[in-house]
Amino acid sequence: MWFVRRQVAALLVVGVVAGFAALFGPAARWGGVDIGATGSALFVLTLLAAIALFARRANEVFPDDSSVAERRSWIGILFVGFVLLSFLRFMWALSHQPEPPRTLDDVYAKHFLQHLFVLMVAWQVMSYLIGRHAGVVQLDERDLRLQHSAARAGDLALTVIIIGCVCILALTPASMLGWWLAPIVLANLLIGLLIARSLAEHLVLAFAYFAARR
């Protein structure tokens, strides 16, 4: 069991480093190596290795007294976190365009959509592998209660973020508001708010499970 968890820790470290290299790697080559492309390839290989490990020994990755819902919540934190990082990288690139995008063709979201597709597929596969031996009932009353509390915490986090955004807009000079209030940009910002809410919900749920087991 400890050997499996050390493997998971190693994969997690490699995956985080590769993910950051893929998203934030320099445009110029270092020593003839494309850091971004190399990071993307290594990230995908890490996901495949993690899927292979979960397919064989998923029950040894987490504590024995953890429920399927708790295990999925920890996995969700990782994947939603990477989705949010990928979205922030996309918005950072979008903000460097001289003019706000007018149509969807001007958004250049190809790389973000590719990352999103890979992450969603891997997330679904690993969630299935976690629960495939759990039997018919995978949620009990405690799971439903904790998920309800986490959903309320997510709603609260979304409210706080929206209030923060309103304050930022109120303090931003009018000359800078035109770009951010363009319809396409605003639509993407709303998507980002939903991703942030999902991450907050997964964080609260995972730590609520952790506290309940202590």
C-alpha positions as CSV (number, residue, x, y, z in Angstrom):
1,M,0.0,0.0,0.0
2,W,2.8,2.4,0.9
3,F,4.6,1.7,-2.3
4,V,1.4,2.5,-4.3
5,R,1.0,5.8,-2.4
6,R,4.6,6.7,-3.1
7,Q,4.0,6.1,-6.7
8,V,0.9,8.3,-6.6
9,A,3.0,11.1,-4.8
10,A,5.7,10.8,-7.5
11,L,3.1,11.0,-10.3
12,L,1.5,14.0,-8.6
13,V,4.7,15.9,-8.4
14,V,5.6,15.1,-12.0
15,G,2.1,16.0,-13.2
16,V,2.1,19.3,-11.4
17,V,5.5,20.3,-12.8
18,A,4.6,19.1,-16.3
19,G,1.2,20.9,-16.1
20,F,2.9,24.2,-15.1
21,A,5.5,23.7,-17.9
22,A,2.7,23.1,-20.4
23,L,0.7,26.1,-19.4
24,F,3.3,28.7,-18.4
25,G,6.4,27.5,-20.3
26,P,8.4,30.1,-22.2
27,A,7.7,30.6,-25.9
28,A,11.4,30.4,-26.7
29,R,13.2,27.1,-26.7
30,W,15.6,26.3,-23.8
31,G,18.6,24.4,-25.1
32,G,16.7,23.5,-28.2
33,V,13.8,22.1,-26.1
34,D,10.2,23.3,-26.4
35,I,9.3,23.5,-22.7
36,G,5.5,23.9,-23.4
37,A,5.2,21.0,-25.8
38,T,7.4,18.8,-23.7
39,G,5.4,19.6,-20.6
40,S,2.1,18.8,-22.4
41,A,3.4,15.4,-23.6
42,L,4.7,14.6,-20.1
43,F,1.5,15.7,-18.5
44,V,-0.6,13.4,-20.8
45,L,1.8,10.5,-20.1
46,T,1.5,11.2,-16.3
47,L,-2.3,11.0,-16.7
48,L,-2.1,7.7,-18.5
49,A,0.2,6.3,-15.9
50,A,-2.2,7.4,-13.1
51,I,-5.1,5.8,-14.9
52,A,-3.2,2.6,-15.3
53,L,-2.3,2.6,-11.6
54,F,-5.9,3.3,-10.6
55,A,-7.1,0.5,-12.9
56,R,-5.0,-2.0,-11.0
57,R,-4.8,-0.7,-7.4
58,A,-7.3,2.1,-6.9
59,N,-8.2,0.8,-3.4
60,E,-4.7,1.1,-2.1
61,V,-4.3,4.8,-3.1
62,F,-6.7,6.2,-0.4
63,P,-7.2,5.4,3.3
64,D,-9.3,2.3,3.9
65,D,-12.0,4.2,5.9
66,S,-12.5,6.8,3.1
67,S,-15.7,6.6,1.1
68,V,-16.0,6.6,-2.7
69,A,-17.4,10.1,-2.6
70,E,-14.5,11.4,-0.5
71,R,-12.0,9.8,-2.9
72,R,-13.7,11.4,-5.9
73,S,-13.7,14.8,-4.1
74,W,-9.9,14.7,-3.7
75,I,-9.5,13.8,-7.4
76,G,-11.9,16.5,-8.3
77,I,-9.7,19.1,-6.6
78,L,-6.8,18.2,-8.7
79,F,-8.7,18.3,-12.0
80,V,-10.8,21.4,-11.3
81,G,-7.6,23.1,-10.1
82,F,-5.9,22.3,-13.4
83,V,-8.9,23.4,-15.4
84,L,-8.9,26.8,-13.5
85,L,-5.1,27.2,-14.1
86,S,-5.6,26.5,-17.8
87,F,-8.5,29.0,-18.0
88,L,-6.4,31.7,-16.3
89,R,-3.6,31.0,-18.8
90,F,-6.1,31.3,-21.6
91,M,-7.5,34.6,-20.2
92,W,-4.0,36.0,-19.7
93,A,-3.2,35.3,-23.4
94,L,-6.6,36.8,-24.4
95,S,-5.9,39.9,-22.4
96,H,-2.8,40.6,-24.6
97,Q,-4.9,41.0,-27.8
98,P,-4.9,44.7,-28.9
99,E,-8.6,44.6,-29.4
100,P,-11.4,42.7,-27.5
101,P,-12.6,39.7,-29.5
102,R,-15.8,40.3,-31.4
103,T,-16.7,36.8,-32.4
104,L,-15.9,33.3,-31.2
105,D,-13.3,32.9,-34.0
106,D,-11.3,35.7,-32.4
107,V,-11.0,34.0,-29.1
108,Y,-8.3,31.4,-30.0
109,A,-9.4,28.9,-27.4
110,K,-7.9,25.9,-29.2
111,H,-5.3,25.1,-26.5
112,F,-7.7,25.6,-23.6
113,L,-10.3,23.4,-25.2
114,Q,-7.7,20.7,-25.8
115,H,-6.6,20.8,-22.2
116,L,-10.2,20.8,-21.0
117,F,-11.0,17.8,-23.1
118,V,-8.0,15.8,-21.9
119,L,-8.7,16.7,-18.2
120,M,-12.4,15.9,-18.4
121,V,-11.8,12.5,-20.0
122,A,-9.1,11.6,-17.5
123,W,-11.3,12.8,-14.6
124,Q,-14.3,10.7,-15.7
125,V,-12.1,7.6,-16.2
126,M,-10.5,7.9,-12.8
127,S,-13.8,8.6,-11.1
128,Y,-15.2,5.4,-12.6
129,L,-12.1,3.4,-11.6
130,I,-12.5,4.6,-8.0
131,G,-16.1,3.5,-7.7
132,R,-16.2,0.4,-9.9
133,H,-15.9,-2.0,-6.9
134,A,-18.0,0.0,-4.5
135,G,-21.3,-1.8,-5.2
136,V,-24.6,-0.3,-6.1
137,V,-24.8,2.2,-3.2
138,Q,-22.0,4.7,-3.5
139,L,-23.6,7.6,-1.5
140,D,-25.0,7.3,2.0
141,E,-26.8,9.9,4.2
142,R,-23.6,11.4,5.4
143,D,-22.3,11.8,1.9
144,L,-25.5,13.7,0.8
145,R,-25.3,15.9,3.9
146,L,-21.7,16.8,3.3
147,Q,-22.3,17.4,-0.4
148,H,-25.2,19.7,0.5
149,S,-23.0,21.7,2.9
150,A,-20.2,21.9,0.2
151,A,-22.7,23.2,-2.4
152,R,-23.8,26.0,0.0
153,A,-20.1,26.8,0.6
154,G,-19.6,27.0,-3.2
155,D,-22.6,29.3,-3.5
156,L,-21.1,31.5,-0.7
157,A,-17.7,31.5,-2.5
158,L,-19.4,32.5,-5.7
159,T,-21.2,35.4,-4.0
160,V,-18.0,36.6,-2.5
161,I,-16.2,36.5,-5.8
162,I,-19.0,38.4,-7.5
163,I,-19.0,41.1,-4.9
164,G,-15.2,41.3,-5.3
165,C,-15.6,41.7,-9.1
166,V,-18.2,44.4,-8.6
167,C,-15.8,46.3,-6.3
168,I,-13.0,45.9,-8.8
169,L,-15.2,47.2,-11.6
170,A,-16.3,50.2,-9.5
171,L,-12.7,51.1,-8.8
172,T,-11.4,50.5,-12.4
173,P,-11.0,53.6,-14.6
174,A,-13.7,53.9,-17.4
175,S,-11.0,53.8,-20.1
176,M,-10.0,50.2,-19.0
177,L,-13.6,48.8,-18.7
178,G,-14.3,48.6,-22.5
179,W,-12.1,45.6,-23.1
180,W,-13.3,43.6,-20.1
181,L,-16.9,44.3,-20.7
182,A,-16.9,43.2,-24.3
183,P,-19.6,40.4,-24.6
184,I,-17.2,37.6,-25.5
185,V,-14.7,38.5,-22.8
186,L,-17.5,38.9,-20.2
187,A,-19.0,35.5,-21.2
188,N,-15.5,33.9,-20.6
189,L,-15.3,35.6,-17.2
190,L,-18.6,34.1,-16.2
191,I,-17.3,30.7,-17.1
192,G,-14.3,31.3,-14.9
193,L,-16.6,32.2,-12.0
194,L,-18.3,28.8,-12.3
195,I,-15.0,27.0,-12.4
196,A,-13.8,28.9,-9.3
197,R,-17.1,28.0,-7.6
198,S,-16.6,24.3,-8.4
199,L,-13.1,24.3,-7.0
200,A,-14.3,25.9,-3.8
201,E,-17.1,23.3,-3.5
202,H,-14.6,20.4,-4.0
203,L,-12.2,21.9,-1.5
204,V,-14.8,22.2,1.2
205,L,-16.2,18.7,0.5
206,A,-12.8,17.0,0.7
207,F,-11.8,18.7,3.9
208,A,-15.2,18.1,5.4
209,Y,-14.6,14.4,4.8
210,F,-11.1,14.6,6.2
211,A,-12.4,16.3,9.3
212,A,-15.2,13.7,9.7
213,R,-12.7,10.8,9.7
214,R,-10.6,12.4,12.5
